[in-house]
Each structure stands twice: as C-alpha cells, then as structure tokens.
Amino acid sequence: MRILSICFSSSIGILAFTLIANGQNISPGALGYYNDALRFSQTRFGGTARFQGIAGANTALGADATAAFINPAGLGLLRKSEMTFSFAGNTANTSSTFLGENTTAGNFNLNLNHLGLHFSTDKGAEGTIRGNTFAITMTRNNDFQELINYRGTNTRNSIVDYFLDRTDGRVPWSELDDELRNGIFSLEGLAYATYLINPFFRDNTTRNSYESFVPLAPTVQAENIRRSGAQSQWNVAYGINIKDKFYLGAGIGIATLRYAQDKVYTENVINSTTPLPSGQRLPLNRLELTEKNRQNGTGINANIGMIIRPNDFFRIGASLTTPTVYRITDIYEAELAVLYNNYPFTEFRNGQPVIRVLSNERARTDVIESRYTMRTPMRINGGAAFLLGKRGFVSADIEMIDYSTTRFSNPNPDFSFAGDNATISSIYRNALNIRLGAEARLGNYRLRGGYALYQNPMRDNNDNRSRTFITFGGGIRKQDFFLDAALITNFFDSQYRVYRLPQNEPIVNMSSSRIGLVVTAGFSI
C-alpha cells in the first residue's frame, strides 16, 4: 500500500457524498473534508431505551446510566449498582428523485447500542455526601447505515464534462503523464488513462488544454451508494450527591468512529449500439466508476456537569462536553471501466501518430492512505425536569453546538486543510438542538414519549439539514430488574450533487426515514 501526496483528495472531495447546495461558498483548495466535518459532528442521542424513549431529554433528569454520556452529575441520583445492556434494530429508507425519475432503497441492521456498569453507594439522609456513583458505559451515538439508488436520463451533460472542467486549462499534460508512469491518484488521472479526456494538440501553447471525442449527452446516469459504520463512545464518569440538593459529576470519553462508503456510478450512452447514417456507431457504450472509502478513528473528550434540585418537584441541570479530538486513518481507492465500440483512436507516441482501437479500457488508482486530526465542536447542554411525584415526569433539554468550529490538522503525508477549514467556517453555523420527553408511571409499568428537533447547521437556509425525531417507549420495573423498549423515528430531506459543474449540475433530491427499535435490560448487582 503506497502513501501518497493528498492532492488526490481534490477528486475524492468533489465526487464523494456531497450535500453542499451552494458551491459559491466552497473555498479554493478545499478537498472535501468539510463534508466529514458535519457527518461526524451532527450526532444523535443514544443510550438506554429509557433515555431514547424520551428523545434524550436527560440533562436535568439523571438517574440513568446514560448520564455518564450526557451529564455525569445525573449519576449522583442513582441509588443502587446495576448492569445494563441494549440492542437495537434499525431500518433506513431513502426515496430519491433524479431528472424526473423516482427510486427507493433501504436496508436493516442489528447492533449493540449500549453497555453500562455502575457502582452506587447510598449513604442515607445524613451528612453532606449522601451518595456517589462510578460508571463505565458505551453509547452508540451515530449510525451511518444507508443505501441510496438513483437513475435518470441526462440530456445536458456527462461526468466527462466534469473531468474536462477539472483539467482543461488547469492541469498540465505532464502531471497526468506522471500519474500514468508512477501510479494514478486522481479521478482525472483515471479519465486520462481510459481516453475519456485527451490532450488538445491543436492548442499546445500552454500544454494544459484537453478535449474529448466522447459524445457528452444524452446518457442514462445511475448510482448505487452503500454506507455503513457508526460512532460510539466509552465513558468513565463519577457523580456525587450533596445533601440531595446538588449533584456534581465529571468524566472522560473515548470516542470511536467507523465509516465505509462504496459507490458504483454508471453512464450508459443512449443508442450507443445503433449505427449512425455513416454506418459507424457512437464511440462510447458505457462507463462505470467504482469508489471505496474507509475511515477509522479514535478520539478523546471530557465532560462535566451539575444538577440543582431545589425541591422534590423540580430540577435544573447543565453540562459541557469538550471538543472531541480524533486521529483518523483514511483509505481510498477507485477504478474506472470504459467500454468503447471498437473506436479507432489516434494517439502520439514519441511524437509519432499511432492508431489504437479502443474497446474495454480500465484503470485504477493506487490504494491511498492518509492520517490526520479532526477536532469536533464543544457541546453545551441545559435542561429542566418537572417531577410529578410517583406519576411520572416532564423533561426538556436544549443543546448548543457550533458546527463552524470543526477543524482538521496534522496530515500525514503532508498537505493543506486550509481550504476545508475556511469552508467549514463559511458554510456552517451555531445551532440549537431541542429535546422534549415525558414519562407516565402506572405502578411497575412505564409509558414514554419524546420529540427532538436538531436545528439546521447550514448558514444557507435553502440547504436544510435539520433533523426531526419522534420517540415512543415503555417498560416494566421490578425490585432488581427492569426491561425497557423504545421506538425512534427520524425524518429528513437532503440533496446529493452527482458531480460539480459551473452550471446545470445534476442534483438528486432525497427524502429519508429511519426507524429504530431499542431494547434495554438492567439488573441489580
């Protein structure tokens, strides 16, 4: 596996799963990592089914193992030691509309959603310190499982237009020739190696002009995108109870991320096998671009929190989670297969014309590996809870997160994140996430419901990335055992840019729905 200069990322970033609608705010030199900035920062609530059943509104409530993740002060409200574990099943469905055609796709996955072990000490109603809890938990707080398909007939442009736009007048012939000799590391290099773009010899004054003999439209464009992976966090936290009035807590989080994306993009030229009046056929039949991307990382953060309980009916709480600093390994490779209709093409070798009959042309990049640091935003949570005696509670949270503060740094091999960091500052903004939840108690039984609105993180209001969650749950609680379940629904719309062009960019409009079922079992220890 070769470790190469990351100038290849200009291609990866452009053709990756790109959801930015306003290209005018993309800074020169941006490599596409600004997409990762949002993907890995816009997490969701996770944890026990009780916590998810109330849409994560637990900042002031506490008394749940997930407090180690959201507000460790809530651990101080636990009275006895317990072990908890949660399993989840999730469906992700996407409806895509592209050039008037609609396509649907979906998938399902099972996962271990939460683990918790906490040791609590109840010191009674006397003294200053009336209880404390030490907890170790694992929380899955982001899920990347998704399957997307789209298909449509494009009469305006082709991906070949993108290759020409990226190279013509910008990339010297010598640079792409070097890729052919030393290893391909860009999508433009793949297009050059398979004759989709070629030197424009009649304009050789600068030796950076390109042309294509391929008819650029109409083509049937289609793509299959499969994404998988998750973000999780292990927390080690401690919370104390001071006179049943004040609760304080702090902890350390070890975060992990795994992200995989496999893409197969195809273009089929319409009537490519039908002879023209001259008896010849169109040069190109079809092309297929396959891309594979893998990202794995480990990070660290810390959190502190407090809860004030002025009486038995009301609590207020606040917590702060520091930025998570990840070290990420990124592995990328791509292959381009182009099927020509036995097209005679004249190329120049050592200044002499040579006719080559193009049929099945293939090229692939080297396996390209890079490592870098990503710092996600700080999170500030505030909340209030109203206790209704033994009848239940109502809880509300508000979370502030400034997505524009995500930063990339320390690349290996050395390259510049300046364009991506500037883009992050210009396209993202501070956002508020609102979570509301309630629980009704009917003896040993519990009924729960919740609503969460994750505000749009984009400065451009026309590019809406807000998220809406509606949750339901219930459970049964015995002396030394409890069993909870929660149903989480999430709906959102988004756009996918197939490739970038100065105008008439092909855009896919998508509506997504995700439904998850979480089951948690807990035991006294």
KEDREN-323676 format. One line per 10 residues: number of its first residue (from 1); their letters; for each residue x, y, z of C-alpha. Coordinates in Angstrom, 2 decimals, decimal comma, m for minus. Example, Ala and Ser with C-alpha at 12.3 -4.5 7.8 and 13.67 -1.06 7.14 Angstrom:
<recs>
1) as) 12,30/m4,50/7,80  13,67/m1,06/7,14 .
</recs>
This chain:
<recs>
1) mrilsicfss) 0,00/0,00/0,00  1,51/3,32/m1,03  1,19/6,51/0,98  0,96/9,37/m1,50  0,58/13,11/m1,56  m3,00/14,02/m0,86  m3,53/16,11/m3,96  m5,75/13,16/m4,92  m8,28/14,44/m2,38  m9,43/17,19/m4,71 .
11) sigilaftli) m11,12/14,42/m6,63  m12,31/12,49/m3,62  m13,92/15,53/m2,09  m15,72/16,55/m5,26  m17,19/13,15/m6,09  m17,75/11,99/m2,51  m21,19/12,02/m0,91  m21,56/15,78/m1,34  m24,54/17,53/0,15  m23,48/21,16/m0,03 .
21) angqnispga) m26,02/23,04/m2,15  m24,25/26,39/m2,52  m20,94/25,79/m4,26  m20,09/29,51/m4,18  m19,08/29,17/m0,52  m16,55/26,42/m1,15  m13,10/27,90/m0,62  m10,31/27,38/m3,18  m8,24/24,35/m2,33  m10,98/22,61/m0,33 .
31) lgyyndalrf) m10,54/18,84/m0,62  m13,99/17,75/0,51  m13,30/17,10/4,19  m15,86/19,78/5,05  m18,45/17,06/4,39  m16,87/14,89/7,09  m16,98/17,85/9,48  m20,77/17,69/9,52  m21,09/13,93/9,16  m19,04/13,25/12,30 .
41) sqtrfggtar) m20,31/16,24/14,33  m24,07/16,00/13,78  m24,51/13,04/16,11  m27,78/11,92/17,70  m28,88/10,81/21,14  m28,13/7,21/22,11  m28,03/5,11/25,25  m30,64/3,14/27,16  m34,19/2,65/25,85  m35,44/4,82/28,73 .
51) fqgiaganta) m33,17/7,66/27,61  m34,06/7,28/23,91  m37,77/6,87/24,68  m37,79/10,46/25,97  m35,76/11,71/22,96  m32,62/12,16/25,02  m34,01/14,87/27,33  m31,93/13,80/30,33  m29,65/16,72/31,23  m31,57/17,60/34,40 .
61) lgadataafi) m33,28/14,26/34,98  m30,39/11,90/35,69  m30,85/8,54/37,46  m29,87/6,63/34,30  m26,60/5,05/33,21  m26,61/7,23/30,07  m25,97/10,23/32,34  m22,28/9,32/32,05  m22,52/10,36/28,40  m24,77/13,45/28,56 .
71) npaglgllrk) m24,39/14,86/32,11  m22,33/12,86/34,65  m23,95/14,76/37,52  m27,04/12,64/36,90  m25,11/9,61/38,18  m25,42/11,08/41,66  m29,16/10,35/41,60  m28,63/6,59/41,24  m29,17/4,63/44,48  m28,04/1,11/43,65 .
81) semtfsfagn) m25,50/m0,64/41,48  m26,71/m2,01/38,15  m25,59/m3,52/34,88  m27,43/m2,58/31,68  m27,19/m3,53/28,02  m29,18/m2,52/24,94  m29,68/m3,99/21,48  m31,15/m2,11/18,54  m32,55/m2,87/15,13  m32,63/m0,04/12,58 .
91) tantsstflg) m34,17/0,44/9,15  m33,04/3,21/6,81  m35,14/4,01/3,72  m34,41/6,63/1,09  m36,57/7,88/m1,78  m34,50/9,58/m4,50  m35,76/11,79/m7,33  m33,36/12,45/m10,20  m34,25/14,06/m13,52  m37,90/13,14/m13,10 .
101) enttagnfnl) m37,35/9,51/m12,08  m38,02/8,18/m8,58  m36,08/5,34/m6,96  m36,34/3,82/m3,48  m33,83/1,82/m1,45  m33,46/0,63/2,11  m31,54/m1,63/4,48  m31,67/m3,06/8,01  m29,05/m3,69/10,67  m28,76/m5,01/14,22 .
111) nlnhlglhfs) m26,28/m3,61/16,70  m25,20/m3,42/20,31  m26,45/0,05/21,19  m25,43/0,50/24,83  m23,50/m1,12/27,69  m23,44/0,16/31,24  m21,96/m0,83/34,58  m22,25/1,48/37,55  m21,43/1,11/41,23  m23,53/3,26/43,53 .
121) tdkgaegtir) m23,28/3,97/47,24  m26,29/5,25/49,18  m25,14/6,89/52,43  m28,60/7,74/53,67  m30,16/11,10/54,54  m27,43/12,30/56,91  m24,17/14,04/56,16  m23,02/16,19/53,29  m22,17/13,48/50,75  m25,26/11,27/50,57 .
131) gntfaitmtr) m24,30/9,11/47,65  m21,89/8,60/44,79  m21,67/6,54/41,61  m18,81/5,38/39,45  m19,88/4,32/35,93  m18,42/2,78/32,80  m20,67/2,98/29,75  m20,65/2,54/25,98  m23,06/4,62/23,91  m23,65/4,36/20,15 .
141) nndfqeliny) m24,45/7,94/19,13  m24,35/7,89/15,34  m25,29/5,36/12,69  m24,18/5,58/9,06  m26,15/2,64/7,67  m27,73/3,79/4,40  m28,45/2,56/0,89  m29,14/5,06/m1,91  m30,03/4,39/m5,54  m30,90/6,88/m8,25 .
151) rgtntrnsiv) m31,33/6,79/m12,02  m32,23/9,33/m14,71  m31,62/10,45/m18,29  m29,34/13,48/m18,52  m29,62/15,41/m21,79  m27,36/18,30/m20,68  m24,03/16,91/m19,56  m21,97/13,91/m18,55  m19,33/13,12/m15,97  m16,89/13,67/m18,83 .
161) dyfldrtdgr) m17,84/17,35/m18,64  m16,71/17,27/m15,03  m13,37/15,74/m15,98  m12,85/18,41/m18,63  m13,87/21,20/m16,26  m11,35/19,95/m13,68  m8,45/19,72/m16,14  m8,88/21,97/m19,18  m6,62/24,99/m18,80  m5,70/23,94/m15,26 .
171) vpwselddel) m3,70/20,72/m15,24  m0,55/20,41/m17,38  m0,34/17,31/m19,57  2,89/16,41/m17,76  1,06/15,96/m14,44  m1,34/13,35/m15,80  1,50/11,69/m17,73  3,36/11,38/m14,42  0,33/9,63/m12,93  0,34/7,09/m15,75 .
181) rngifslegl) 4,01/6,34/m15,09  4,10/6,45/m11,29  0,62/5,48/m10,11  m2,79/7,09/m10,55  m4,11/9,02/m7,59  m6,94/11,18/m9,03  m10,21/10,73/m10,87  m8,89/12,97/m13,62  m5,96/10,57/m13,95  m8,41/7,69/m14,40 .
191) ayatylinpf) m10,25/9,60/m17,13  m6,94/10,36/m18,85  m5,78/6,75/m18,65  m9,01/5,49/m20,25  m9,05/8,12/m23,05  m12,17/9,94/m21,86  m10,09/13,14/m21,90  m7,06/13,73/m24,11  m4,54/16,48/m24,86  m5,83/19,11/m27,27 .
201) frdnttrnsy) m2,79/19,19/m29,54  m4,09/21,99/m31,77  m3,79/24,29/m28,74  m0,38/23,30/m27,39  0,88/26,75/m26,41  0,38/26,05/m22,70  0,15/22,25/m22,88  m2,77/22,20/m20,46  m5,77/22,11/m22,83  m7,93/18,99/m23,12 .
211) esfvplaptv) m10,69/17,67/m25,36  m12,89/14,58/m25,60  m14,17/12,65/m28,61  m16,90/11,12/m26,42  m20,48/12,39/m27,02  m21,35/14,08/m23,76  m25,15/13,63/m23,71  m27,70/12,17/m23,57  m26,78/9,40/m21,15  m28,64/7,30/m18,58 .
221) qaenirrsga) m26,91/8,05/m15,28  m27,30/5,81/m12,25  m25,52/5,21/m8,98  m25,60/2,81/m6,06  m24,25/4,18/m2,78  m23,86/1,91/0,23  m22,76/3,41/3,55  m22,09/1,68/6,85  m20,42/2,21/10,20  m21,12/4,08/13,41 .
231) qsqwnvaygi) m19,77/6,40/16,07  m19,64/5,20/19,67  m18,19/6,45/22,92  m16,91/4,79/26,08  m17,33/6,96/29,16  m15,72/6,63/32,56  m17,54/9,01/34,90  m18,18/9,81/38,56  m21,12/11,63/40,16  m21,85/12,65/43,74 .
241) nikdkfylga) m24,95/13,66/45,69  m24,55/16,65/48,04  m27,38/16,86/50,58  m29,92/15,71/47,97  m29,79/19,27/46,59  m26,67/19,48/44,44  m25,26/16,85/42,14  m21,85/17,15/40,52  m20,11/14,91/38,00  m17,18/14,60/35,63 .
251) gigiatlrya) m15,87/12,04/33,20  m13,62/11,10/30,31  m14,88/9,86/26,94  m13,04/7,63/24,46  m14,78/8,01/21,10  m14,51/5,76/18,07  m15,75/6,12/14,51  m16,01/3,70/11,62  m17,26/4,86/8,25  m17,37/2,99/4,96 .
261) qdkvytenvi) m18,75/4,12/1,62  m18,93/2,05/m1,56  m20,14/3,76/m4,73  m20,78/2,43/m8,23  m21,62/5,16/m10,76  m22,59/4,28/m14,35  m23,36/6,13/m17,55  m24,93/4,37/m20,50  m24,95/6,27/m23,78  m28,39/6,22/m25,39 .
271) nsttplpsgq) m28,49/4,42/m28,76  m24,78/3,71/m28,50  m25,06/0,45/m30,42  m27,33/1,82/m33,19  m25,37/2,58/m36,38  m25,26/6,21/m37,46  m26,15/7,23/m41,07  m22,47/6,83/m41,89  m22,66/3,21/m40,74  m20,48/3,80/m37,71 .
281) rlplnrlelt) m21,57/3,66/m34,10  m21,05/6,20/m31,34  m17,57/5,85/m29,81  m18,71/5,18/m26,25  m21,06/2,48/m24,99  m20,88/2,87/m21,20  m18,61/3,72/m18,30  m18,52/2,58/m14,69  m16,73/4,34/m11,82  m16,25/2,41/m8,57 .
291) eknrqngtgi) m15,03/4,16/m5,42  m14,26/2,74/m1,99  m13,57/4,84/1,07  m12,81/3,72/4,63  m12,33/5,97/7,67  m11,47/4,78/11,17  m10,62/6,94/14,13  m10,25/7,18/17,88  m10,73/10,34/19,91  m10,90/11,69/23,44 .
301) nanigmiirp) m13,02/14,26/25,26  m14,10/15,19/28,77  m17,37/16,30/30,30  m18,52/17,98/33,49  m22,00/18,71/34,78  m24,23/19,75/37,62  m27,86/19,37/38,67  m29,66/21,55/41,20  m32,69/20,12/42,97  m34,36/22,93/44,99 .
311) ndffrigasl) m37,32/20,68/45,83  m38,76/17,26/45,07  m40,68/18,55/42,05  m38,13/20,50/40,03  m34,57/20,06/38,78  m32,32/22,11/36,53  m29,07/20,89/35,03  m26,20/21,86/32,78  m23,25/20,07/31,25  m20,31/20,78/28,99 .
321) ttptvyritd) m18,53/18,32/26,74  m15,16/19,43/25,41  m14,33/19,10/21,71  m13,51/15,54/20,71  m10,06/15,25/19,16  m9,86/12,30/16,75  m6,93/10,75/14,96  m8,33/9,32/11,73  m6,97/6,92/9,13  m8,46/7,36/5,65 .
331) iyeaelavly) m8,10/4,75/2,89  m9,37/5,36/m0,64  m9,24/3,60/m4,00  m11,13/3,91/m7,28  m11,46/2,09/m10,58  m12,83/3,30/m13,91  m14,01/0,88/m16,62  m14,91/2,33/m20,05  m16,50/0,26/m22,82  m15,92/1,68/m26,30 .
341) nnypftefrn) m17,45/0,45/m29,55  m14,07/m0,57/m31,04  m13,27/3,06/m31,70  m10,07/3,82/m33,68  m8,20/6,50/m31,77  m5,01/8,20/m32,89  m2,52/8,81/m30,10  1,04/10,12/m30,25  3,98/8,12/m29,01  7,37/9,81/m29,17 .
351) gqpvirvlsn) 5,81/12,37/m31,50  4,52/9,75/m33,95  0,81/9,01/m34,57  m0,31/5,52/m33,63  m3,84/4,15/m34,15  m5,23/2,29/m31,15  m8,60/0,51/m31,28  m10,41/1,27/m28,02  m12,61/m1,46/m26,62  m12,60/m2,30/m22,90 .
361) erartdvies) m10,33/0,21/m21,16  m9,68/0,05/m17,42  m7,61/1,97/m14,93  m7,42/2,11/m11,15  m5,83/4,29/m8,54  m3,28/3,13/m6,04  m4,61/2,34/m2,57  m4,17/5,75/m0,98  m3,81/6,12/2,77  m3,66/9,27/4,88 .
371) rytmrtpmri) m3,85/10,16/8,56  m4,98/13,39/10,14  m6,55/15,01/13,21  m10,15/16,19/13,42  m11,49/18,34/16,28  m15,28/18,39/16,61  m17,23/21,20/18,32  m17,80/21,64/22,04  m21,32/20,83/23,28  m23,20/22,78/25,94 .
381) nggaafllgk) m26,40/21,30/27,36  m29,01/22,84/29,65  m32,20/21,28/30,89  m35,10/21,27/33,33  m37,24/18,46/34,66  m40,60/18,57/36,44  m41,31/15,58/38,68  m44,94/14,61/39,16  m44,43/12,51/42,26  m44,97/8,82/41,53 .
391) rgfvsadiem) m46,98/9,65/38,42  m44,04/10,49/36,15  m42,13/13,49/34,85  m41,69/16,00/32,02  m38,19/16,92/30,87  m36,75/19,43/28,39  m33,21/19,99/27,05  m31,51/22,49/24,82  m28,08/21,82/23,34  m25,82/24,40/21,70 .
401) idysttrfsn) m23,20/23,32/19,19  m21,22/25,49/16,79  m20,53/23,33/13,74  m18,34/26,03/12,18  m15,60/25,33/14,76  m14,72/21,85/13,47  m11,10/21,76/12,34  m8,73/19,40/10,51  m4,97/19,39/11,07  m1,72/17,38/11,24 .
411) pnpdfsfagd) m2,00/15,46/7,96  0,37/12,62/7,12  1,55/12,72/4,36  1,74/16,50/4,44  m0,97/18,52/2,66  m3,12/21,57/3,44  m6,51/21,69/5,16  m6,72/25,49/4,74  m9,46/25,34/2,10  m11,59/22,88/4,05 .
421) natissiyrn) m11,26/24,75/7,35  m12,18/28,03/5,64  m15,17/26,31/4,00  m16,32/24,93/7,37  m16,27/28,45/8,83  m18,27/29,88/5,93  m20,99/27,26/5,38  m21,78/26,01/8,90  m23,14/27,88/11,91  m24,11/27,61/15,54 .
431) alnirlgaea) m27,28/25,53/16,02  m29,62/24,56/18,83  m30,90/21,03/19,40  m34,16/20,85/21,36  m35,27/17,68/23,13  m38,56/17,12/24,98  m39,64/13,99/26,84  m42,22/12,66/29,30  m42,88/9,51/31,29  m46,07/8,24/32,90 .
441) rlgnyrlrgg) m45,86/5,69/35,71  m48,57/3,11/36,18  m47,40/1,01/39,10  m44,46/m1,03/37,84  m45,12/m0,01/34,24  m43,80/2,99/32,32  m45,02/4,80/29,21  m42,78/7,32/27,48  m42,74/9,72/24,57  m40,41/12,34/23,16 .
451) yalyqnpmrd) m39,71/14,87/20,42  m36,40/16,31/19,27  m35,58/18,99/16,70  m31,96/19,28/15,62  m31,68/22,71/14,04  m30,25/23,27/10,56  m26,44/23,59/10,86  m26,13/25,38/7,48  m25,81/29,15/7,07  m27,72/28,86/3,79 .
461) nndnrsrtfi) m31,35/28,34/4,81  m32,11/26,94/1,37  m29,91/23,98/2,31  m31,90/22,50/5,17  m30,16/19,74/7,15  m32,41/19,84/10,21  m33,44/16,56/11,82  m36,74/15,68/13,48  m37,12/12,76/15,91  m40,34/11,36/17,38 .
471) tfgggirkqd) m39,98/8,64/20,00  m42,19/6,26/21,95  m41,32/3,84/24,70  m42,34/1,81/27,67  m41,12/m0,70/30,20  m41,54/m2,62/33,39  m39,51/m2,10/36,53  m39,13/m4,62/39,36  m37,04/m4,55/42,51  m33,87/m5,97/40,95 .
481) ffldaalitn) m34,67/m6,00/37,24  m36,10/m3,75/34,55  m36,86/m4,10/30,86  m37,44/m1,11/28,56  m38,11/m0,63/24,85  m38,16/2,46/22,65  m39,15/3,24/19,08  m37,23/6,10/17,46  m38,34/7,67/14,17  m36,22/10,16/12,26 .
491) ffdsqyrvyr) m37,19/12,02/9,05  m35,15/14,42/6,92  m34,65/15,69/3,36  m31,33/16,27/1,63  m29,68/16,76/m1,74  m26,84/14,91/m3,43  m24,70/16,52/m6,10  m23,60/13,90/m8,62  m20,61/16,00/m9,76  m19,70/19,68/m9,79 .
501) lpqnepivnm) m20,08/21,93/m12,84  m20,28/25,71/m13,24  m23,91/25,30/m14,31  m26,60/22,64/m14,84  m25,21/20,45/m12,09  m27,12/17,14/m11,75  m28,82/17,11/m8,33  m30,61/14,23/m6,61  m33,38/15,17/m4,15  m33,76/12,66/m1,33 .
511) sssriglvvt) m36,28/12,03/1,43  m35,05/9,70/4,16  m36,71/7,92/7,05  m35,04/5,93/9,79  m36,84/3,80/12,34  m35,08/2,09/15,22  m36,22/m0,24/17,98  m34,07/m0,35/21,13  m34,48/m2,87/23,95  m32,65/m2,45/27,28 .
521) agfsi) m32,36/m4,92/30,14  m30,97/m3,97/33,55  m30,01/m5,99/36,63  m29,05/m5,04/40,16  m25,57/m6,18/41,15 .
</recs>
